[in-house]
Structures are given as structure tokens and as C-alpha cells.
């Protein structure tokens, strides 16, 4: 049986030796045996497990417990319970597909909202009324306004009043936030819709501005979910091969 030192594992996998030690500390790899001089002794399984970890952490999809599920899979794989690890990956892939479906459905809802006539209501609503109408908390409404997604007019007495156009805009924001699009992506869409109502919603939501300093996965949600699904299939195949080699 081939054995390896910490630096050798790091070189083979393409990570820093301290990262190997961190994996051990976090129980993402099994605790290696040690020589009398205290040096760690790693095996071929440690190398394959490190490669599994590196592949798993290439994807930054965090919503709805997806990252937690990936970490759980890695920790289970470290115990060589590959059947359970593969079951977790099947659940992960199913959830990724559902997240993708939700993201696509949100776009369809936005298109439906935009294609419908704006209902004219002579009675303008205050924030509490809008909160109750759309089932959105008042804190959420404040947050969206603070982030520039909506600018609400005020009456002479200082109270905010929401127009029918505001309600339509809020329905769009709510639909996209429920599907985990970022505030930045939604703001980008709203700004472009104001300039051109016929923009391709899917493209706008998944194309951050070149001037953006920080781009999160939810700034290009569909692209990230597609990448996550491909990554998950590769992880499942890797687990299957590890089962054949190490069980």
C-alpha cells in the first residue's frame, strides 16, 4: 500500500499542506496514522477524498441548505459509507433541479406580470396595506427600498403611498427573491426594463455588469445552478468509483 506525507498529498491534489491539515481538523478526511516522529501517514484513500472535497467546493451554491448537504456528503464519504454519500448526492441533484425549475418559473411569472395590464386602483395603499396585500413583511419592504429596488412617493404628511405600478414592481421583486435571485440581479433587471420593456429577462438576470466589483452566484443564478448540477453528477460518479476501489 502506497503511503504519503502531508506535502506529497498537497502536491498531488493541488492544494496547500495547511489545507490538508484543515480537512483533517474539520473531519472531511479520516484521521491519518502517525509515525513515531509524529509525521502523518496518508493513504490513497486520503488522496481520493481530498480530490472529492476539492471538486465539491468548486461550486458556490449556498441557498436552502445546499452547501450543508455537500459538507454532509463529504463527511459521510470520509467514513467510507459510500452508499449513504451517494444517496445524499441524489437528494442534492434533485434539489438543484428544483431550484433551477423555480428560477425558470420566476422568469415566466415576471413575463406574465409584465404582459398584463396594470390594474388601476384609485385607493393608494400605505406600507402596512401593501405588506398585507402581498404577504411581505414591512421590514422586507424597507430593505428593498433601501437597496434601490423601489422608490415610493410620499404624501404631504410624509406617509409613503404605493401606486399600482409600485404593486406590479413589488410582485416582480417578490417572485424573483422567492427563487433566490440576488438583489443586485433584480435591480439590474428593473433598471433595464425601465429603459427597454422588451429585454430578454433571462439574459439580464444572468449577466452581471462588467463594472461590478463583487459577483455572487445568485447574480447569475441559472448559470450557477446548471454548473452545480454538472458538478454534482461528477461527484456522484467519483463516489461510485471510490466505492469500487475502497469498499
C-alpha positions in Angstrom: 0.0 0.0 0.0 1.4 3.4 -1.0 1.7 6.0 1.7 2.2 9.7 1.5 3.4 12.6 3.6 1.3 15.8 4.0 3.3 17.7 1.5 3.0 14.9 -1.0 -0.8 14.8 -0.7 -0.9 18.5 -1.1 1.2 18.4 -4.3 -0.8 15.5 -5.8 -4.2 17.2 -5.1 -3.0 20.7 -5.9 -3.7 22.4 -2.5 -1.6 23.8 0.3 -0.3 21.5 3.1 -2.2 23.6 5.6 -5.4 22.8 3.6 -4.8 19.1 4.1 -4.4 19.7 7.9 -7.6 21.8 7.8 -9.5 18.9 6.1 -8.4 16.6 8.9 -9.4 19.1 11.6 -12.9 19.5 10.0 -13.2 15.7 9.8 -13.6 15.9 6.0 -10.9 13.2 5.7 -10.2 10.4 8.1 -7.6 11.0 10.8 -4.3 9.6 9.4 -1.9 7.4 11.4 1.3 8.9 12.6 4.9 7.7 12.7 6.9 7.6 15.9 8.3 11.1 14.9 4.8 12.5 14.7 4.6 12.7 10.9 1.2 12.0 9.4 0.9 9.0 7.1 -1.7 9.3 4.4 -3.1 6.7 2.0 -4.5 6.5 -1.5 -8.0 6.9 0.1 -7.0 10.3 1.6 -5.9 11.5 -1.8 -9.1 10.5 -3.5 -11.1 12.0 -0.6 -9.2 15.3 -0.9 -9.9 15.3 -4.7 -13.6 14.8 -3.9 -13.5 17.7 -1.5 -11.8 20.0 -3.9 -14.3 19.2 -6.7 -17.2 19.6 -4.2 -16.1 23.1 -3.1 -15.7 24.4 -6.7 -19.4 25.2 -6.7 -20.7 28.1 -4.6 -24.4 27.4 -4.4 -25.4 28.2 -0.9 -29.2 28.6 -0.8 -31.7 26.4 1.1 -29.1 24.2 2.8 -27.3 23.0 -0.4 -23.8 23.7 0.9 -24.7 22.0 4.2 -25.7 18.9 2.2 -22.5 18.9 0.3 -20.5 19.0 3.5 -22.6 16.2 4.9 -21.8 14.1 1.9 -18.1 14.7 2.3 -18.1 13.8 6.0 -20.0 10.6 5.3 -17.7 9.6 2.4 -14.8 10.1 4.8 -16.2 7.2 6.8 -16.3 5.1 3.6 -20.1 4.9 3.8 -20.3 5.4 0.0 -23.9 4.2 -0.3 -25.2 6.9 2.1 -22.9 9.5 0.4 -24.4 8.7 -3.0 -27.9 8.9 -1.6 -27.1 12.4 -0.3 -25.9 13.3 -3.7 -29.1 12.1 -5.3 -31.1 14.3 -3.0 -28.7 17.2 -3.8 -29.2 16.7 -7.5 -32.9 16.6 -7.1 -32.9 19.8 -5.1 -30.6 21.5 -7.6 -33.1 20.6 -10.4 -36.0 22.0 -8.3 -34.0 25.3 -7.7 -33.4 25.5 -11.4 -37.1 25.0 -12.1 -38.0 27.6 -9.5 -35.7 30.1 -11.2 -37.2 29.4 -14.6 -40.7 29.7 -13.3 -40.0 33.0 -11.6 -39.0 34.4 -15.0 -42.3 33.1 -16.5 -44.2 34.8 -13.7 -42.3 38.1 -14.3 -43.2 37.9 -18.0 -46.8 37.3 -17.1 -46.9 40.2 -14.7 -45.3 42.5 -17.4 -47.7 41.4 -20.1 -50.8 42.0 -18.0 -52.5 45.3 -17.7 -51.7 47.3 -14.6 -54.9 47.4 -12.5 -56.0 50.9 -11.8 -57.0 51.4 -8.2 -58.0 54.8 -7.1 -57.1 53.9 -3.5 -53.4 54.2 -2.8 -52.0 51.9 -0.2 -49.7 52.6 2.7 -46.8 50.3 3.6 -48.9 48.2 6.0 -51.6 47.7 3.4 -49.1 46.6 0.8 -47.5 44.3 3.4 -50.8 42.6 4.0 -51.8 42.5 0.3 -48.6 40.9 -0.9 -47.8 38.9 2.3 -44.4 40.7 2.5 -43.1 41.9 5.9 -42.7 45.6 6.4 -39.0 45.1 7.2 -38.6 43.4 3.8 -40.3 46.3 2.0 -37.9 48.7 3.8 -35.0 46.6 2.8 -36.0 46.6 -0.8 -36.4 50.3 -0.8 -33.1 50.8 1.0 -31.4 48.7 -1.7 -32.9 50.9 -4.5 -35.4 48.3 -5.9 -38.3 50.7 -5.3 -38.7 54.4 -4.8 -42.0 55.2 -3.2 -43.7 58.6 -3.3 -44.7 60.4 -0.1 -47.8 62.4 0.6 -47.5 65.9 2.1 -47.8 64.3 5.6 -44.8 62.2 4.9 -46.6 58.8 4.6 -45.5 56.6 1.8 -48.2 55.7 -0.8 -47.9 52.8 -3.2 -49.3 53.1 -6.7 -50.5 50.3 -8.9 -47.2 50.4 -10.8 -45.4 50.0 -7.4 -47.5 46.9 -6.6 -46.6 45.4 -10.0 -42.9 46.1 -9.4 -43.2 44.5 -5.9 -44.8 41.4 -7.4 -41.8 41.1 -9.8 -39.3 41.5 -6.9 -41.1 39.0 -4.7 -41.3 36.4 -7.4 -37.5 36.7 -8.1 -36.5 36.8 -4.5 -38.5 33.6 -3.8 -36.5 31.9 -6.4 -33.2 33.2 -4.8 -32.2 35.8 -7.4 -29.9 38.3 -5.7 -31.0 41.9 -5.0 -28.3 43.0 -7.4 -29.6 40.9 -10.3 -33.2 42.1 -9.7 -32.1 45.7 -9.6 -30.2 45.2 -12.8 -33.3 43.8 -14.4 -35.6 46.6 -13.2 -33.2 49.2 -14.5 -33.0 47.6 -17.9 -36.8 47.1 -18.1 -37.3 50.8 -17.4 -35.1 51.5 -20.5 -36.4 48.7 -22.7 -39.6 46.7 -21.7 -38.7 44.0 -24.3 -35.3 43.0 -22.9 -34.6 39.3 -22.5 -35.3 38.8 -18.8 -33.3 35.5 -18.6 -30.2 37.1 -20.1 -30.3 40.2 -18.0 -30.7 38.3 -14.7 -27.7 36.1 -15.5 -25.3 38.7 -16.9 -23.7 40.9 -14.2 -22.3 44.3 -15.2 -18.6 44.3 -16.2 -18.1 47.1 -13.6 -19.4 45.0 -10.7 -16.6 44.5 -8.2 -18.1 41.5 -6.5 -20.3 39.0 -8.3 -22.2 36.3 -6.3 -23.6 33.1 -7.6 -27.1 34.5 -7.2 -26.2 37.3 -9.6 -26.2 34.7 -12.3 -28.4 32.1 -10.7 -29.4 29.9 -13.6 -25.9 29.6 -14.9 -24.7 28.7 -11.4 -27.4 26.0 -10.9 -26.6 24.4 -14.2 -22.9 24.3 -13.3 -23.8 22.9 -9.9 -25.8 20.1 -11.4 -22.9 19.1 -13.7 -20.6 19.2 -10.7 -22.9 17.0 -8.7 -23.1 14.4 -11.4 -19.3 14.3 -11.5 -19.2 14.0 -7.7 -21.7 11.1 -7.8 -19.5 9.3 -10.4 -16.4 9.9 -8.2 -18.2 8.4 -5.2 -19.2 5.3 -7.3 -15.6 4.8 -8.3 -14.4 5.2 -4.8 -16.9 2.6 -3.6 -15.5 0.1 -6.1 -11.9 0.9 -5.1 -12.1 1.1 -1.3 -15.1 -0.9 -0.2 
